[in-house]
Amino acid sequence: MSGIKELLRHYDGFDFDAFFNNLTLKDVDRVLAKDRLVPEDYLTLLSPVAVGRLEEMAQRAQADTIKHFGRTIQLFAPIYVSNYCINTCVYCGFNHDNEFARRHLSLDEVDKEARVISQMGLKHILLLTGEHPTKSTVHYMGDCVRVLKRYFSCISVEVYALTEAEYRQLIEAGVDGMTMYQEVYQKDLYRPLHPSGPKKDYLFRLDAPERACQAGMRTVTLGALLGLAPWRQESFFTGLHAAYLQSRYPAADIQVAPPRLRPCHGGFQAISPVSDADLVQYILAYRIFMPHSGITVSTRERSELRDQLIRLGVTRMSAGVSTAVGGYSDKKEEGQFELADERGVEEIRMMLKNNGYQPVFQDWHYL
């Protein structure tokens, strides 16, 4: 497989600094005048010089978003079912070496959590779990999905990288979408951040979204964890990955999410900090590059910033979130990371309405 590996290989040794230093505002204006962008155009919009055209980029991004999505924001919530993990990702609160009380939900407990979330009115759910050979098996995930189907019309998973056959199993159980954060696209930076565990296999993770597409997954969301490596390069590679998958699998709904690193158990600090302005530039550039693609912003971001981002290209937001296993019915559990936006679903709904946007609780229903 690995068509994306070959695509990324074209940029081995690419001098990003030299590319950026040769750009002028005229180059940015030339890109903004185009209807369809090529990868180098996208990189131009990610450049430092493009900061001088953020207002023009924002106007274009907003117009493109309204054209293709209307004034709507889809709402969803995550459900964490297990935080046992055998990986030692240095930036993750679920790191195997971190000492805290681990928890793995029974199916009855999954049902209890699902009831609480569904009472908020949400019909889109994202199931998350750590990677563990006996605790978080594909069979267990499938059983969880069958429980969630009683309450939700759309179920996505954010789990460790699976085989194509395993993705098919989850689709048969009722899964509609998957999220896979590559975390870091630059291979030399990926290795020291993932010292042990199955996740250290860079290529197996890189190819996971394509395996999901081949299995027939309806929605596939990609992203790099911003803060682990220079954000402009990581944003560029994320966009390349999304464009590659959308061109090869036109029936799939390819989306991105731009999560920034948040404080978590273990105290890991961002290696390459990403400012609010950086995040805005990424979202604007990606929206112009991929006008039909959804963009998700989670509760990793502050409420004030999320309120502003809905006008700039975002199409999907989490609401009423807990990142703890069993955290909806037991508020004492420790989460994967600290939330920056702790508003409930009703507060998010009212914020969207007050800003002229329609909150979407359900946009998919099986007959």
Backbone torsions as a table, in degrees:
resi	resn	phi	psi	omega
1	MET	NA	-108.1	-170.1
2	SER	20.8	61.2	171.2
3	GLY	-65.1	-33.7	179.6
4	ILE	-69.0	-33.4	176.9
5	LYS	-61.0	-43.9	-180.0
6	GLU	-66.3	-37.3	178.6
7	LEU	-64.7	-45.0	179.3
8	LEU	-65.9	-30.7	-178.9
9	ARG	-62.0	-27.7	177.8
10	HIS	-59.8	-21.9	-177.0
11	TYR	-104.0	9.3	172.3
12	ASP	-61.1	124.6	179.8
13	GLY	78.9	2.4	179.6
14	PHE	-64.1	132.5	-178.4
15	ASP	-89.4	90.3	-178.9
16	PHE	-62.9	-40.4	-178.8
17	ASP	-61.9	-42.1	179.3
18	ALA	-64.6	-40.9	177.9
19	PHE	-59.7	-48.1	-178.7
20	PHE	-64.2	-41.1	-176.0
21	ASN	-67.2	-22.1	-179.0
22	ASN	-88.1	-4.4	-177.5
23	LEU	-86.3	151.4	173.1
24	THR	-128.8	172.4	177.3
25	LEU	-62.1	-28.0	177.0
26	LYS	-63.1	-35.4	177.0
27	ASP	-65.7	-40.8	178.1
28	VAL	-64.6	-43.5	178.9
29	ASP	-62.2	-38.9	178.4
30	ARG	-61.4	-41.9	179.0
31	VAL	-65.5	-43.9	-177.8
32	LEU	-66.6	-18.9	178.6
33	ALA	-84.8	-8.3	-177.8
34	LYS	-87.4	149.5	175.4
35	ASP	-81.1	-41.1	-178.7
36	ARG	-124.3	135.4	-175.4
37	LEU	-104.4	147.9	170.6
38	VAL	-100.4	167.2	-176.4
39	PRO	-52.6	-40.4	-179.3
40	GLU	-65.9	-29.6	174.6
41	ASP	-66.1	-43.0	178.2
42	TYR	-59.9	-44.3	179.1
43	LEU	-63.1	-34.5	176.8
44	THR	-61.6	-41.1	179.4
45	LEU	-71.7	-18.2	176.5
46	LEU	-88.5	-4.8	-172.2
47	SER	-74.9	159.2	175.7
48	PRO	-58.9	-36.8	-177.8
49	VAL	-66.3	-27.4	-179.3
50	ALA	-67.8	-14.4	175.8
51	VAL	-56.9	-28.8	178.6
52	GLY	-71.9	-5.1	178.4
53	ARG	-126.1	26.9	-178.0
54	LEU	-62.7	-37.5	-179.7
55	GLU	-63.6	-44.8	178.0
56	GLU	-65.4	-38.3	177.0
57	MET	-64.0	-39.8	-179.9
58	ALA	-63.9	-41.1	178.8
59	GLN	-63.7	-42.8	179.1
60	ARG	-66.7	-43.8	-178.7
61	ALA	-63.7	-42.6	179.5
62	GLN	-64.1	-42.8	179.9
63	ALA	-64.1	-42.2	179.4
64	ASP	-64.8	-39.5	-179.2
65	THR	-66.2	-46.4	179.5
66	ILE	-63.7	-38.2	-179.8
67	LYS	-60.8	-42.2	-173.0
68	HIS	-98.8	-21.9	-175.7
69	PHE	-123.9	-11.2	-173.1
70	GLY	70.5	-167.8	177.2
71	ARG	-96.0	67.3	-178.5
72	THR	-128.8	148.7	174.2
73	ILE	-133.8	120.0	177.4
74	GLN	-79.5	136.1	-179.4
75	LEU	-109.4	144.3	178.2
76	PHE	-151.8	169.8	175.2
77	ALA	-134.5	147.9	173.9
78	PRO	-88.1	151.9	171.7
79	ILE	-129.9	115.7	179.0
80	TYR	-90.6	124.4	-175.4
81	VAL	-109.1	-16.2	178.0
82	SER	-161.3	135.9	176.2
83	ASN	-114.7	16.2	170.0
84	TYR	-71.5	133.8	-178.3
85	CYS	-151.5	141.0	179.4
86	ILE	-101.5	0.5	176.7
87	ASN	-87.6	157.3	179.5
88	THR	-121.1	45.1	177.6
89	CYS	-58.0	122.5	-168.2
90	VAL	-68.3	-17.3	-174.4
91	TYR	-101.6	-0.2	-170.1
92	CYS	-105.7	137.1	177.9
93	GLY	-65.8	-23.1	179.6
94	PHE	-88.1	3.8	177.8
95	ASN	-41.2	131.9	-177.5
96	HIS	-52.2	-33.9	-174.8
97	ASP	-84.4	-9.9	177.0
98	ASN	-74.2	135.6	-177.7
99	GLU	-98.3	110.0	173.5
100	PHE	-160.6	166.4	-178.0
101	ALA	-69.6	116.7	179.1
102	ARG	-86.2	155.8	-179.9
103	ARG	-145.1	144.7	179.7
104	HIS	-136.1	118.6	-174.1
105	LEU	-76.3	138.2	168.0
106	SER	-75.4	168.1	179.5
107	LEU	-65.3	-32.7	175.5
108	ASP	-64.7	-38.6	178.4
109	GLU	-69.8	-35.8	174.7
110	VAL	-60.7	-43.0	178.4
111	ASP	-60.9	-41.8	-180.0
112	LYS	-63.2	-45.2	177.7
113	GLU	-62.2	-43.7	-178.3
114	ALA	-61.4	-39.5	179.2
115	ARG	-61.8	-43.5	-179.7
116	VAL	-62.5	-45.6	-178.6
117	ILE	-65.7	-43.1	-176.9
118	SER	-65.1	-28.3	178.0
119	GLN	-67.4	-15.4	174.5
120	MET	-76.3	-12.3	-179.2
121	GLY	99.3	-5.8	-178.1
122	LEU	-74.6	142.9	177.7
123	LYS	-121.5	0.2	176.0
124	HIS	-113.1	129.0	-175.6
125	ILE	-132.2	145.3	177.9
126	LEU	-120.3	115.4	-178.8
127	LEU	-89.5	129.9	180.0
128	LEU	-127.3	148.6	178.0
129	THR	-157.0	153.6	171.9
130	GLY	-75.6	174.8	-179.1
131	GLU	-99.0	116.3	-179.4
132	HIS	-150.3	131.9	-172.8
133	PRO	-66.4	-24.2	-179.5
134	THR	-115.1	-27.1	-178.1
135	LYS	-82.2	-43.2	-173.4
136	SER	-118.0	62.6	179.0
137	THR	-77.8	163.5	176.5
138	VAL	-63.2	-35.7	177.5
139	HIS	-61.6	-44.4	178.4
140	TYR	-62.5	-44.5	179.1
141	MET	-60.5	-41.8	178.2
142	GLY	-61.2	-40.8	177.3
143	ASP	-63.3	-41.1	177.6
144	CYS	-61.5	-42.0	-179.7
145	VAL	-61.7	-41.4	179.9
146	ARG	-64.2	-32.0	174.1
147	VAL	-69.2	-45.3	-177.4
148	LEU	-63.8	-29.6	-179.6
149	LYS	-61.2	-21.6	177.7
150	ARG	-67.6	-21.8	-171.8
151	TYR	-119.6	-23.1	-170.1
152	PHE	-127.4	145.4	-178.6
153	SER	-90.7	-18.5	-179.8
154	CYS	-137.0	122.6	-177.1
155	ILE	-123.2	123.5	175.0
156	SER	-116.1	162.4	179.0
157	VAL	-126.9	141.9	170.0
158	GLU	-125.4	88.6	-173.7
159	VAL	-131.1	-178.8	179.9
160	TYR	-65.2	164.4	-177.4
161	ALA	-63.7	132.2	-177.7
162	LEU	-117.0	168.7	173.2
163	THR	-80.5	167.3	177.5
164	GLU	-60.5	-41.1	179.9
165	ALA	-63.0	-38.5	179.6
166	GLU	-69.0	-37.4	174.7
167	TYR	-62.7	-38.4	177.4
168	ARG	-61.7	-39.6	177.9
169	GLN	-59.0	-44.2	-178.8
170	LEU	-69.2	-37.0	176.4
171	ILE	-61.9	-42.4	178.4
172	GLU	-64.1	-30.4	178.6
173	ALA	-75.4	-19.9	178.4
174	GLY	129.3	10.2	-179.9
175	VAL	-79.4	136.3	179.4
176	ASP	-104.2	-29.6	-173.5
177	GLY	-146.8	164.6	176.4
178	MET	-139.6	149.0	173.2
179	THR	-118.2	133.1	178.3
180	MET	-137.1	109.3	174.3
181	TYR	-87.6	119.1	175.1
182	GLN	-66.5	-18.6	-177.7
183	GLU	74.2	-61.6	178.1
184	VAL	-139.9	125.9	178.9
185	TYR	-84.1	-26.2	-179.1
186	GLN	-78.3	110.5	-167.4
187	LYS	-59.6	-39.0	-178.3
188	ASP	-67.0	-24.4	177.0
189	LEU	-88.6	-24.0	-178.7
190	TYR	-66.2	-43.8	-171.1
191	ARG	-58.5	-51.3	-178.7
192	PRO	-67.8	-18.3	178.7
193	LEU	-82.7	-14.6	-178.4
194	HIS	-131.2	71.1	-170.8
195	PRO	-68.2	-29.0	-179.1
196	SER	-153.2	162.4	-176.6
197	GLY	99.6	164.2	-178.4
198	PRO	-57.4	-26.8	-176.4
199	LYS	-68.8	-12.9	178.3
200	LYS	-68.9	-12.6	177.0
201	ASP	-76.9	93.4	-175.8
202	TYR	-57.7	-48.1	-172.8
203	LEU	-69.8	-38.5	179.9
204	PHE	-62.0	-37.8	177.5
205	ARG	-72.0	-41.7	-179.0
206	LEU	-58.6	-37.5	-177.1
207	ASP	-85.0	-7.1	-175.4
208	ALA	-58.8	-44.9	179.2
209	PRO	-60.0	-36.4	178.8
210	GLU	-70.5	-36.6	175.7
211	ARG	-62.1	-38.4	177.7
212	ALA	-64.2	-41.2	177.4
213	CYS	-62.5	-42.5	179.9
214	GLN	-65.9	-28.7	178.1
215	ALA	-77.0	-13.4	179.3
216	GLY	102.3	18.3	179.3
217	MET	-63.0	133.8	-175.3
218	ARG	-75.3	-42.1	-178.6
219	THR	-126.5	132.0	179.1
220	VAL	-129.8	123.1	-178.8
221	THR	-112.8	133.4	-176.9
222	LEU	-116.2	166.5	172.8
223	GLY	174.1	159.1	168.8
224	ALA	-108.4	148.9	177.1
225	LEU	-83.2	104.6	-173.1
226	LEU	-70.3	130.3	-176.5
227	GLY	121.7	-14.5	-179.6
228	LEU	-91.3	-20.6	-176.5
229	ALA	-155.9	165.2	179.6
230	PRO	-50.8	123.7	-167.4
231	TRP	-69.3	-32.1	-177.8
232	ARG	-64.9	-43.8	177.6
233	GLN	-65.3	-43.2	-178.3
234	GLU	-65.8	-38.9	177.2
235	SER	-65.3	-39.2	178.5
236	PHE	-63.3	-47.4	-178.5
237	PHE	-66.6	-35.3	175.3
238	THR	-61.4	-45.2	178.3
239	GLY	-63.1	-41.2	176.0
240	LEU	-59.1	-44.2	-178.9
241	HIS	-61.9	-46.0	-179.8
242	ALA	-63.2	-44.2	-179.4
243	ALA	-65.1	-38.9	177.9
244	TYR	-60.9	-49.3	-178.2
245	LEU	-65.9	-40.4	-178.7
246	GLN	-65.0	-35.0	179.4
247	SER	-72.7	-33.7	-178.4
248	ARG	-84.9	-27.9	-176.6
249	TYR	-130.0	71.8	-174.5
250	PRO	-62.6	-21.1	179.4
251	ALA	-78.3	-16.9	-179.7
252	ALA	-83.7	151.4	176.4
253	ASP	-98.1	100.7	-176.9
254	ILE	-93.0	124.9	-178.4
255	GLN	-128.0	168.9	174.5
256	VAL	-130.9	160.6	171.7
257	ALA	-136.7	138.5	-179.4
258	PRO	-109.6	65.4	-176.4
259	PRO	-69.5	138.2	173.3
260	ARG	-100.7	147.7	179.7
261	LEU	-59.4	135.3	178.8
262	ARG	-120.8	156.4	175.9
263	PRO	-56.9	142.2	-178.9
264	CYS	-151.8	173.1	175.9
265	HIS	-57.5	128.7	-177.4
266	GLY	111.7	-23.7	172.0
267	GLY	74.1	20.1	-179.5
268	PHE	-63.4	136.6	179.6
269	GLN	-108.0	147.9	-179.7
270	ALA	-58.1	135.6	177.7
271	ILE	-80.8	-40.2	-179.8
272	SER	-127.4	84.8	-176.1
273	PRO	-55.4	145.6	-178.4
274	VAL	-121.1	119.4	-177.9
275	SER	-79.6	169.1	175.2
276	ASP	-58.9	-42.3	-179.6
277	ALA	-63.9	-37.2	176.9
278	ASP	-62.3	-46.0	-179.3
279	LEU	-61.7	-42.6	178.5
280	VAL	-61.3	-44.5	-180.0
281	GLN	-60.8	-41.9	178.2
282	TYR	-59.8	-49.6	-177.8
283	ILE	-61.8	-43.2	179.7
284	LEU	-63.9	-46.6	-178.3
285	ALA	-62.8	-42.9	-179.2
286	TYR	-66.4	-41.5	-180.0
287	ARG	-60.1	-41.0	-179.4
288	ILE	-70.3	-35.8	179.0
289	PHE	-71.4	-41.0	-176.4
290	MET	-126.7	75.4	-171.9
291	PRO	-65.2	-20.5	-178.4
292	HIS	-93.6	-4.6	-171.1
293	SER	-90.4	137.6	176.4
294	GLY	-72.6	152.9	177.6
295	ILE	-132.0	125.8	-178.6
296	THR	-106.5	134.4	172.3
297	VAL	-124.2	126.0	-173.2
298	SER	-97.8	-175.5	179.5
299	THR	-77.3	8.8	168.5
300	ARG	-65.0	-22.2	-177.5
301	GLU	-99.2	148.9	-179.8
302	ARG	-62.0	153.0	-178.7
303	SER	-59.7	-41.6	-178.2
304	GLU	-62.3	-40.5	-179.7
305	LEU	-70.9	-43.2	179.9
306	ARG	-60.9	-37.3	178.2
307	ASP	-60.7	-36.8	179.7
308	GLN	-76.3	-34.0	-174.6
309	LEU	-69.2	-21.4	-178.6
310	ILE	-63.5	-22.6	179.9
311	ARG	-89.1	-4.8	-169.4
312	LEU	-115.6	10.0	176.4
313	GLY	134.6	-15.1	-178.7
314	VAL	-70.0	140.6	-179.8
315	THR	-124.3	-7.2	-173.1
316	ARG	-148.6	136.8	-179.0
317	MET	-140.3	146.1	170.6
318	SER	-86.1	155.2	-176.5
319	ALA	-150.1	145.7	177.6
320	GLY	62.3	41.1	-163.2
321	VAL	-87.1	145.4	161.9
322	SER	-128.0	133.9	176.7
323	THR	-102.6	14.8	178.1
324	ALA	-99.2	148.9	174.9
325	VAL	-69.7	120.1	-176.4
326	GLY	74.6	18.0	-171.3
327	GLY	-73.5	-15.5	179.5
328	TYR	-79.6	-34.7	180.0
329	SER	-99.4	-15.0	178.0
330	ASP	-133.9	100.8	-173.1
331	LYS	-74.1	-4.9	-175.2
332	LYS	-86.4	-12.2	-175.3
333	GLU	-70.3	148.8	179.4
334	GLU	-85.9	134.0	-176.6
335	GLY	-89.5	175.1	179.6
336	GLN	-69.0	-35.0	177.9
337	PHE	-154.9	165.1	179.2
338	GLU	-76.1	138.2	176.5
339	LEU	-80.4	146.1	174.0
340	ALA	-104.8	-18.0	178.3
341	ASP	-129.2	105.4	-174.9
342	GLU	-101.8	16.2	-179.0
343	ARG	-67.3	148.3	176.7
344	GLY	-80.7	174.3	-177.0
345	VAL	-61.1	-42.3	-178.3
346	GLU	-64.3	-38.9	177.8
347	GLU	-64.4	-41.2	177.9
348	ILE	-65.2	-42.3	-180.0
349	ARG	-59.2	-46.1	-178.7
350	MET	-67.4	-38.6	177.7
351	MET	-59.8	-44.8	180.0
352	LEU	-63.9	-46.0	179.9
353	LYS	-60.4	-42.1	-178.8
354	ASN	-66.5	-22.8	178.8
355	ASN	-97.2	8.8	176.6
356	GLY	81.9	20.1	-179.9
357	TYR	-113.9	150.0	-179.5
358	GLN	-96.4	115.2	174.4
359	PRO	-71.9	130.4	-178.5
360	VAL	-107.6	113.0	179.5
361	PHE	-89.3	-26.2	-179.2
362	GLN	-152.8	127.1	175.2
363	ASP	-133.1	20.0	-178.1
364	TRP	-152.1	134.2	179.5
365	HIS	-149.4	127.5	178.2
366	TYR	-78.4	134.6	178.1
367	LEU	-87.6	NA	NA
